[in-house]
Every structure is written in structure tokens, then in C-alpha cells.
Amino acid sequence: MSAALDAQVERMVGTGLRNRWWCIGPSAMVADKPIGLMRLGSKLVAWRDAEGKVNLVDDWCPHRGAPLSMGRLAEGRLSCRYHGIEITGEGRVSAVPALPDCHLLGKKLVRSYPVVEHFQGLWAWFGADESVPPVPLVFPEEFTSPEWTGFPISATWQTNYQYVWDNVIDIMHPEYLHKDTQYFETGVANKVKITPTGTGFKVNREIYAGDNVEVMEFIDNGAFWFRVGFHAPPACGPGGNWRVWPLATPIDEHRSQVTIWRMRHVSGWEGDLFRFMFNTKLEQYNWAIVLEDKVMLEAMPPWPAAENLYQHDIGPARLRRHVRDEARRQLAPSTVKAGTASA
């Protein structure tokens, strides 16, 4: 590969691959007013139309470039605060109140992004070519089965999303970073093993002795997913082990939006009990663990750091290789044979 292509790959990866669904945050962040946000280095505006559907377009009025996020909503229609130009969720000019026969009417002048709302979260398709329709968004079982319940938390972290991704596929860090908030048998020599799957890979310890973290998994099926399995004692209520889905989306090269689902295999009254226990007791414990990750990752040097990796880092190393292979495929498809990217 040429040095120029390698530099392009790093620029693309630094703010997020295209042709993927990305979780832009929880459903609750889009309410009754336009909201400006940045994801994958792009300034965007989100709002709900008259039917409650979430729309997402570039935060730019095609008339004079004013930010649409400063606009007004009238019956779900977004109008620019500067001159009143109305924009649809497809990025078309639907009205120019001061000049009803304006030549801009009906033209698609603003980029729009397909959005799926599901399980209290929002996912947007960031395609390299807006004219190409997105691939289907396939949710893991925990997000679709009535036998699972849970809810998300979300916050902005002042760190490159790749640090977060490394962290949630690094199965050896919890027994040290979270020693004060979780129970671990530390100081035990061990190695890490990787098991390929049809859509990614799983990471486990070679020696498994009832560790608090049982598995970490990376999935790439048109969206990026991370599944972490935690042991949960009976005192945490019904449902067995927790499944945590920590999804980090780049805001820009230095900030990430981290949205984390906490789930258990429970339904009915047991699901109600789990949610009650979590909201009244377990949430504080959970946040203590999350904040340990946040504080550490925000203290890391700007990405990329100087590193000396060893065997325990095969999870992050495999993940980085997969993402960069996909970036090369998008940037120079003729130089990478189809199917050669390895998770």
C-alpha cells in the first residue's frame, strides 16, 4: 500500500468509517426542538416531524448557510430562523414563505441521513454515496427479543472513539482498572484467545475461573456492535449474567458519544424487578465502573499513542486491522480483494 493511501485510511478511520450504521445517541435526545450535533466530523441537525419520526440532515441552510439547528419547528416542519426557508427530512426545500414561487422549491439541496429508532436508541446511516441506499440494520437478539430488557445511558467522552473500542475488546484491563469496584482475582498469569465468528470475533481468557468478565465480542454486520458479558450475583436480581453493549461513535477526532445498554435475560414481573433494582440500587454501582473507564481514557494522549503491545493486546490489534482493511476497501476497492478483511 502507498503512503498516500495509508494516510487516507488513517484520516477516514480517525472520524469513522462510512457505509455503516452508527448509534448517534439515545432516542430521548431528540424532543420537541431541533438539536444540533456533530457525528463523524459532520455538523448535523435532528428533529421530529409531525408523526414523531426522527429526521437528520446536514446543519446548513441551502439559502445562505445558516445553521438549521437554530431554526424553528412548526407542525414538525423545520424552518431556518434566518429567512424562514423550510427543509424536509429528505433535505428538500418545501417552502420559501417570502417568495412562494422561488426556484429553490422542491430541490434536494441538503444531505440527509436515514435514521432508525429502536430500543430507546437512534442509528443513522453514513454512506459514502448518498444515492446508494443503506444496507438493512440488523439488531442483535438482545435488542429484539421480548425475553430481554434493559435501557441505555449516554455521555460525551473527551477521547478518540478508538480508545473506547480498544477498551471494550481488552479483556485483561478490568481486573486492574476496576479492582476497586468489582471483585477480581488479580495477579494470575493468563493469555488471551480469539474465536472468529461469522460477523467478527470473541475474546476470552485462556484460563477461565469464574472471572467477572466472561466474554467480549466485536460484531460488524453493517453496524459496529460490542457485546460484553458480566457475571451478576443473585443479589443483582433475576436474569442471570448481564449483557452490556457499549457503543462509541466519533463526534470528531477528539470526542466520542458513548451509549451503553445494560441488559438482562428477563421479562414480565422479573423484568420490572430488574429495572426497579437498577434504577434504585445498581445504577450508582454501574456508573462507578463506567467512570473509571472514562477517566482513564480521557487521560490518554491524543490518538494514536506510542505503544509497545504484547499478547494480551490481540483483541485491539485484530479490531484495528479489520477496520483499516475495510477503510482500504472503501478508498481503493481494486487494491483489496473482496473478502480479504479478517475480523
C-alpha positions in Angstrom: 0.0 0.0 0.0 1.2 3.5 -0.8 2.0 6.0 2.0 -0.7 8.3 0.5 -3.4 5.6 0.8 -2.3 4.7 4.3 -2.7 8.4 5.3 -6.1 8.4 3.7 -7.0 5.3 5.7 -6.0 6.9 9.0 -7.9 10.1 8.2 -11.1 8.1 7.5 -10.7 5.8 10.5 -10.0 8.8 12.7 -13.5 10.2 12.3 -15.3 6.9 11.5 -15.9 4.6 8.5 -18.6 5.4 6.1 -21.1 2.8 4.7 -22.1 1.8 8.3 -24.9 2.4 10.7 -23.7 4.4 13.7 -25.5 4.9 17.0 -25.8 8.7 17.3 -27.3 8.6 20.8 -30.4 7.8 22.8 -33.9 8.5 21.5 -34.6 11.0 24.3 -32.0 13.4 22.9 -34.4 14.4 20.1 -37.5 16.0 21.6 -39.7 19.0 20.6 -36.9 21.3 19.2 -34.2 21.0 16.6 -31.0 19.7 18.1 -27.6 20.4 16.6 -25.0 17.6 16.9 -21.7 16.5 15.4 -21.1 12.9 14.4 -18.2 11.5 12.3 -16.9 15.1 12.0 -20.1 16.4 10.3 -22.4 19.1 11.7 -25.9 17.7 11.7 -29.4 18.7 12.9 -32.1 16.3 14.1 -35.8 16.9 14.7 -39.1 15.0 14.9 -41.7 15.6 12.3 -45.5 15.8 12.9 -45.6 11.9 13.1 -42.8 11.8 15.6 -40.3 10.4 13.1 -36.6 11.5 13.6 -35.0 13.3 10.7 -31.3 14.0 10.3 -29.7 16.4 7.8 -26.6 18.5 7.5 -26.8 21.5 9.7 -26.7 24.0 6.8 -29.4 26.1 5.2 -29.0 26.0 1.3 -30.1 29.6 1.1 -27.2 31.4 2.9 -25.6 28.7 5.0 -27.2 29.5 8.4 -27.3 26.6 10.9 -30.7 24.9 10.7 -30.3 23.8 14.3 -31.1 27.4 15.3 -34.4 27.1 13.4 -38.0 26.6 14.4 -40.4 23.7 14.2 -44.0 24.3 13.1 -46.1 21.1 13.0 -42.9 19.1 12.5 -41.6 21.3 9.7 -38.1 22.7 10.1 -37.7 26.4 9.1 -34.5 28.3 9.1 -34.5 31.1 11.6 -32.7 33.5 9.3 -35.2 33.7 6.3 -37.8 31.0 7.1 -36.8 28.5 4.4 -38.4 25.2 5.2 -36.5 21.9 4.8 -37.9 18.4 4.7 -36.3 15.3 6.3 -35.1 14.3 2.8 -33.2 17.6 2.5 -35.6 19.2 0.1 -36.8 22.8 0.1 -40.5 22.6 0.8 -41.4 26.3 1.3 -40.0 29.8 0.8 -42.6 31.8 2.7 -41.4 35.2 1.4 -41.3 34.1 -2.2 -43.8 31.3 -2.9 -42.7 30.7 -6.5 -38.9 30.6 -5.6 -36.9 28.4 -8.0 -35.4 26.5 -4.9 -38.8 24.8 -4.2 -38.7 21.1 -4.5 -35.0 20.8 -4.9 -32.9 18.5 -2.8 -30.1 20.8 -1.6 -29.2 19.4 1.8 -27.7 16.0 2.5 -30.0 13.7 4.6 -29.2 10.6 6.6 -31.6 7.6 7.1 -32.4 7.1 10.8 -33.7 4.0 12.6 -35.2 4.4 16.1 -35.3 1.3 18.2 -34.9 0.2 21.8 -34.5 3.8 23.1 -31.7 4.4 20.6 -31.1 6.2 17.3 -28.9 4.8 14.5 -28.0 6.8 11.3 -26.6 5.5 8.0 -23.4 7.4 7.0 -23.0 6.3 3.4 -20.1 7.3 1.2 -22.6 8.0 -1.6 -25.9 9.4 -0.5 -27.6 8.0 -3.7 -26.8 4.4 -2.6 -29.5 3.0 -0.2 -28.3 1.7 3.1 -27.9 -2.0 4.0 -30.5 -3.4 6.4 -29.8 -2.6 10.0 -29.7 -5.9 11.8 -30.1 -5.8 15.6 -28.6 -8.4 17.9 -31.1 -10.7 19.7 -30.9 -8.7 22.9 -32.3 -5.7 21.1 -35.3 -7.5 19.5 -36.3 -10.4 21.8 -39.2 -9.8 24.3 -37.2 -12.1 26.7 -34.6 -9.3 27.2 -35.0 -6.0 28.9 -32.7 -3.0 29.6 -32.0 0.6 28.9 -29.2 2.9 27.8 -27.1 5.6 29.3 -25.2 8.1 27.1 -22.5 10.7 27.6 -19.8 12.6 25.7 -16.3 11.5 26.4 -13.3 13.7 25.6 -11.3 11.0 23.8 -11.0 9.4 20.3 -13.5 6.7 19.9 -10.8 4.2 19.0 -9.6 4.3 22.6 -13.1 3.3 23.7 -13.3 0.5 21.1 -9.9 -0.9 22.3 -11.1 -0.7 25.9 -14.3 -2.8 25.3 -12.4 -5.5 23.5 -9.5 -5.6 26.0 -10.5 -8.4 28.4 -7.4 -8.1 30.6 -7.9 -4.5 31.8 -11.0 -4.9 34.1 -9.1 -6.8 36.8 -6.7 -3.9 37.2 -8.7 -0.8 36.3 -11.9 -1.9 38.1 -10.2 -3.7 41.0 -11.8 -1.3 43.5 -15.3 -1.6 42.1 -15.5 -5.2 41.0 -14.3 -8.4 42.5 -11.3 -9.9 40.7 -8.6 -12.4 41.3 -5.7 -10.3 40.2 -2.1 -11.2 39.5 -2.9 -14.5 37.8 -0.8 -15.2 34.7 -3.0 -15.7 31.7 -3.3 -15.4 28.0 -6.0 -14.1 25.7 -7.6 -16.2 22.9 -9.7 -15.1 19.9 -12.5 -17.1 18.4 -13.7 -15.9 14.9 -17.4 -15.7 14.3 -19.4 -15.1 11.1 -19.5 -11.4 11.7 -16.5 -10.7 13.9 -14.7 -12.4 16.8 -15.0 -13.1 20.5 -12.2 -12.5 23.1 -11.8 -14.7 26.2 -9.1 -15.6 28.7 -7.4 -18.9 28.1 -7.7 -19.8 31.8 -11.3 -19.2 32.9 -12.0 -19.3 36.6 -15.3 -17.6 37.0 -13.9 -14.2 36.0 -16.2 -11.2 36.4 -16.0 -10.5 32.6 -16.8 -13.7 30.8 -16.5 -12.6 27.2 -16.0 -9.6 24.9 -17.3 -9.7 21.3 -17.0 -7.5 18.3 -19.6 -7.6 15.5 -19.6 -5.9 12.1 -22.8 -6.6 10.2 -23.3 -3.2 8.6 -23.2 -1.6 12.1 -20.5 -1.9 14.7 -21.5 -3.7 17.9 -19.7 -4.6 21.1 -21.1 -7.2 23.5 -19.6 -7.6 27.0 -20.8 -10.4 29.3 -20.6 -9.7 33.1 -21.3 -12.1 35.9 -24.1 -10.9 38.1 -24.6 -12.4 41.6 -28.1 -13.3 42.8 -28.2 -10.1 44.8 -28.5 -8.3 41.5 -31.9 -9.8 40.9 -33.3 -12.3 38.4 -32.0 -12.8 34.8 -28.5 -14.3 35.1 -25.5 -12.5 33.7 -25.6 -9.0 32.3 -25.1 -8.2 28.7 -23.6 -4.8 28.2 -23.5 -3.1 24.8 -21.0 -0.2 24.9 -21.3 1.7 21.5 -18.9 4.6 20.9 -19.5 6.9 17.9 -16.9 9.6 16.9 -18.0 13.2 17.3 -14.7 14.3 15.8 -11.1 13.2 16.2 -11.0 14.1 19.9 -14.5 13.4 21.2 -16.9 10.4 21.3 -20.6 9.9 22.1 -20.7 6.7 24.2 -24.1 5.0 24.5 -24.2 1.9 26.7 -27.1 -0.6 27.0 -27.4 -2.7 30.2 -29.5 -5.8 29.6 -30.7 -8.9 31.3 -32.5 -12.0 30.1 -35.7 -11.3 31.9 -39.3 -10.3 31.1 -42.6 -9.7 32.8 -42.5 -9.0 36.5 -38.9 -10.1 36.7 -38.0 -7.5 34.1 -39.9 -4.9 36.1 -37.9 -6.0 39.2 -34.6 -5.8 37.4 -35.4 -2.2 36.2 -36.5 -1.2 39.6 -33.4 -2.6 41.3 -31.2 -1.0 38.7 -32.7 2.5 39.0 -32.8 2.4 42.8 -29.6 0.5 43.7 -27.4 -0.8 40.8 -27.1 2.4 38.7 -24.7 4.0 41.1 -22.5 0.9 41.1 -22.6 0.7 37.3 -21.7 4.4 36.9 -18.7 3.9 39.2 -17.3 1.3 36.8 -18.1 3.4 33.7 -16.4 6.5 35.2 -13.2 4.5 35.8 -13.0 3.8 32.1 -13.9 7.4 31.2 -11.3 8.9 33.5 -8.6 6.6 32.2 -9.4 7.0 28.5 -9.7 10.8 28.7 -6.2 10.9 30.3 -4.7 9.0 27.4 -2.5 11.0 24.9 -4.0 12.2 21.6 -4.7 9.2 19.3 -2.5 7.4 18.3 -0.3 6.8 21.3 3.2 5.4 21.2 2.7 1.7 22.2 4.5 -1.5 22.9 1.9 -4.2 22.5 2.1 -7.8 23.8 0.0 -11.0 23.7 -2.9 -9.6 25.8 -3.5 -6.9 23.1 -4.6 -9.3 20.3 -8.2 -8.2 20.6 -7.5 -4.5 19.9 -4.9 -5.4 17.3 -7.4 -7.6 15.4 -10.1 -4.9 15.6 -7.8 -2.2 14.3 -6.7 -4.5 11.4 -10.4 -5.2 10.5 -11.4 -1.5 10.5 -8.4 -0.4 8.4 -8.9 -3.3 5.9 -12.4 -2.0 5.4 -11.2 1.6 5.0 -8.8 0.5 2.3 -11.6 -1.4 0.6 -13.7 1.7 0.5 -10.9 4.0 -0.6 -9.2 1.7 -3.1 -11.5 -1.2 -3.8 -9.4 -2.5 -6.7 -6.3 -3.0 -4.4 -8.1 -5.2 -1.8 -9.7 -8.4 -2.9 -13.3 -8.9 -1.7 -13.4 -11.0 1.4 -9.8 -10.5 2.4 -10.6 -8.4 5.5 -10.3 -10.6 8.6 -12.1 -9.9 11.8 
